[in-house]
Amino acid sequence: MLRPVLAAVAVILLLVGCESTPDTPQPTTTTSSSVGSGSTGTGADGGVSRYGSSMGSGAGVGGVQQQGIGGGRGPAQVAQELVGVGDTVYFGFDSYALDSSAQATLDQQAAILLRNTGVSVVVEGHTDERGTREYNLALGERRATSVKDYLVAYGVSPTRIRVVSYGKERPIAFGDSDAAQAKNRRAVTVVSGGSPSS
């Protein structure tokens, strides 16, 4: 958990230190493919990075645009704010139900997104290592979708939220202990850039 926070701080410091204005923002480059009932998404660099995928020549550090987008702060500032309130919610074993802790975190995420209408996000669904690849891709998608549905019910436009499942392919904790497995059962809200429509 410390590594993502340190990475976010480093990106923000780099953005503050480098005052340059991009020419024309480019849309996030992502593709998705279905496997069974789950789907995966990858950016131009083989995956959606913590702060968005490669955005071409109008991008700042890590694919985050350096200028603000209408309706609030820019993507880098919103990403930092999301990390501050919690960009990750956790799930029980073989579940995609949002407990009260997850709902409290998502309430804060929704409030940030409602204040910053020009920013879009990707909700990444993850699972622990138990089960088949196909089963976990489907479960990761259900987890990401339950987060999206909650944010939409709160008032965030569905056109601003994309879901992607990585299943068990991107663990953040290794080992077969219950604590390690629990850290991998998660959905992460990642700023992906400007919104397709505000």
C-alpha positions as CSV (number, residue, x, y, z in Angstrom):
1,M,0.0,0.0,0.0
2,L,3.0,2.3,0.7
3,R,4.4,1.9,-2.8
4,P,1.3,3.3,-4.7
5,V,1.1,6.2,-2.3
6,L,4.8,7.0,-2.8
7,A,4.4,6.7,-6.6
8,A,1.4,9.1,-6.4
9,V,3.5,11.6,-4.4
10,A,6.4,11.3,-6.9
11,V,4.1,11.9,-9.9
12,I,2.6,15.0,-8.2
13,L,6.0,16.4,-7.4
14,L,7.2,15.8,-11.0
15,L,4.1,17.6,-12.3
16,V,4.5,20.5,-10.0
17,G,8.2,20.8,-10.9
18,C,7.6,20.7,-14.6
19,E,5.4,23.6,-15.7
20,S,4.6,22.7,-19.3
21,T,1.2,22.9,-21.0
22,P,0.3,20.1,-23.4
23,D,-0.8,21.0,-26.9
24,T,-3.9,18.9,-27.4
25,P,-5.0,16.2,-25.0
26,Q,-5.2,12.8,-26.6
27,P,-7.8,10.2,-25.6
28,T,-6.8,7.3,-23.4
29,T,-5.8,4.3,-25.6
30,T,-7.4,1.2,-24.3
31,T,-8.9,-2.0,-25.7
32,S,-10.9,-4.7,-24.1
33,S,-11.5,-8.3,-24.9
34,S,-13.9,-10.8,-23.4
35,V,-12.9,-14.2,-22.0
36,G,-16.0,-16.1,-20.9
37,S,-18.1,-13.6,-19.1
38,G,-15.1,-11.5,-17.9
39,S,-13.1,-8.9,-19.8
40,T,-9.7,-7.5,-19.7
41,G,-8.3,-4.2,-20.7
42,T,-4.9,-3.1,-21.8
43,G,-3.4,0.2,-22.7
44,A,-0.9,1.0,-25.3
45,D,1.9,-0.1,-22.9
46,G,0.2,-3.5,-22.2
47,G,-1.9,-2.3,-19.3
48,V,-3.7,0.6,-17.7
49,S,-1.1,2.3,-15.4
50,R,-1.9,3.6,-12.0
51,Y,-2.8,7.1,-13.4
52,G,-4.0,6.1,-16.9
53,S,-2.6,4.6,-20.0
54,S,-0.4,6.2,-22.6
55,M,-2.0,9.3,-24.0
56,G,0.3,10.3,-26.8
57,S,1.9,13.6,-27.3
58,G,-0.3,15.8,-25.1
59,A,0.4,13.8,-22.0
60,G,2.3,14.7,-18.8
61,V,4.2,12.3,-16.6
62,G,2.7,8.8,-16.5
63,G,0.0,9.6,-19.1
64,V,-1.7,12.2,-16.9
65,Q,-2.5,15.5,-18.5
66,Q,-0.9,18.5,-16.8
67,Q,-3.6,21.0,-17.4
68,G,-7.0,21.1,-15.6
69,I,-10.1,19.8,-17.4
70,G,-13.4,21.7,-17.0
71,G,-15.6,21.0,-14.0
72,G,-12.8,20.9,-11.4
73,R,-9.2,20.0,-11.0
74,G,-7.0,18.1,-13.4
75,P,-6.5,14.4,-13.5
76,A,-3.3,14.4,-11.5
77,Q,-4.9,16.4,-8.6
78,V,-8.0,14.2,-8.7
79,A,-5.9,11.0,-8.7
80,Q,-4.0,12.3,-5.6
81,E,-7.3,13.2,-3.9
82,L,-8.7,9.7,-4.6
83,V,-5.6,8.1,-3.2
84,G,-6.0,10.3,-0.1
85,V,-9.6,9.1,0.6
86,G,-8.9,5.5,-0.5
87,D,-8.8,4.4,-4.2
88,T,-9.3,0.8,-3.2
89,V,-12.2,-1.2,-1.8
90,Y,-11.9,-4.8,-0.6
91,F,-14.2,-7.8,-0.9
92,G,-14.9,-11.0,0.9
93,F,-13.9,-14.4,-0.5
94,D,-15.9,-15.2,-3.7
95,S,-18.0,-12.1,-3.2
96,Y,-18.7,-8.8,-5.0
97,A,-20.9,-7.4,-2.3
98,L,-19.9,-4.0,-1.0
99,D,-19.6,-3.9,2.8
100,S,-20.1,-0.7,4.9
101,S,-16.4,0.1,4.8
102,A,-16.3,-0.1,1.0
103,Q,-19.5,2.0,0.8
104,A,-18.0,4.7,3.0
105,T,-14.9,4.8,0.7
106,L,-17.0,5.0,-2.4
107,D,-19.1,7.8,-0.9
108,Q,-15.9,9.8,-0.7
109,Q,-14.8,8.8,-4.2
110,A,-18.2,9.8,-5.6
111,A,-18.1,13.2,-3.9
112,I,-14.7,13.8,-5.5
113,L,-15.9,12.7,-8.9
114,L,-19.0,14.9,-8.7
115,R,-16.8,17.9,-7.9
116,N,-14.5,17.1,-10.9
117,T,-16.9,16.4,-13.8
118,G,-14.1,16.6,-16.4
119,V,-12.3,13.5,-15.2
120,S,-13.0,9.9,-16.1
121,V,-11.9,6.8,-14.3
122,V,-11.3,3.1,-14.8
123,V,-12.4,0.7,-12.0
124,E,-10.1,-2.3,-12.0
125,G,-11.4,-5.6,-10.6
126,H,-9.0,-8.1,-9.0
127,T,-9.3,-11.4,-7.2
128,D,-7.1,-13.7,-5.2
129,E,-5.3,-16.6,-6.8
130,R,-7.9,-19.3,-6.0
131,G,-10.0,-20.6,-8.9
132,T,-9.5,-20.7,-12.7
133,R,-8.4,-17.7,-14.8
134,E,-11.8,-17.5,-16.5
135,Y,-13.7,-17.6,-13.2
136,N,-11.6,-14.9,-11.7
137,L,-11.9,-12.6,-14.7
138,A,-15.6,-12.9,-14.4
139,L,-15.5,-12.3,-10.6
140,G,-13.1,-9.3,-11.1
141,E,-15.6,-7.8,-13.6
142,R,-18.5,-8.2,-11.2
143,R,-16.5,-6.5,-8.5
144,A,-15.6,-3.6,-10.8
145,T,-19.2,-3.3,-12.0
146,S,-20.5,-3.3,-8.4
147,V,-18.2,-0.3,-7.7
148,K,-19.4,1.4,-11.0
149,D,-23.0,0.8,-10.1
150,Y,-22.6,2.3,-6.7
151,L,-20.9,5.4,-8.1
152,V,-23.6,5.8,-10.8
153,A,-26.3,5.5,-8.1
154,Y,-24.6,8.3,-6.2
155,G,-24.9,10.5,-9.3
156,V,-21.7,10.0,-11.3
157,S,-22.3,9.7,-15.0
158,P,-21.8,6.2,-16.3
159,T,-20.0,7.5,-19.4
160,R,-17.2,8.6,-17.1
161,I,-16.6,5.1,-15.6
162,R,-15.1,2.2,-17.4
163,V,-14.6,-1.2,-15.8
164,V,-11.8,-3.7,-16.5
165,S,-11.0,-7.1,-14.9
166,Y,-7.6,-8.4,-14.3
167,G,-8.8,-11.4,-12.3
168,K,-5.9,-13.0,-10.5
169,E,-3.2,-11.6,-13.0
170,R,-2.1,-8.6,-10.9
171,P,-1.7,-9.5,-7.3
172,I,-0.3,-6.9,-4.9
173,A,0.4,-9.5,-2.1
174,F,2.0,-12.9,-2.6
175,G,1.6,-16.0,-0.6
176,D,-1.3,-18.2,0.5
177,S,-2.0,-16.6,3.9
178,D,-5.5,-15.2,4.5
179,A,-4.0,-11.7,4.9
180,A,-2.3,-11.8,1.5
181,Q,-5.3,-13.3,-0.3
182,A,-7.6,-10.6,1.3
183,K,-5.4,-7.8,-0.1
184,N,-5.8,-9.2,-3.6
185,R,-9.6,-9.2,-3.5
186,R,-10.1,-5.6,-4.5
187,A,-11.4,-3.0,-6.9
188,V,-9.2,0.1,-7.6
189,T,-10.5,3.4,-9.0
190,V,-7.9,4.8,-11.3
191,V,-8.1,8.2,-13.0
192,S,-7.8,7.7,-16.7
193,G,-7.9,11.3,-18.0
194,G,-10.5,13.6,-19.5
195,S,-14.1,12.5,-19.6
196,P,-15.7,11.5,-22.9
197,S,-18.6,13.8,-22.0
198,S,-19.2,16.0,-19.0
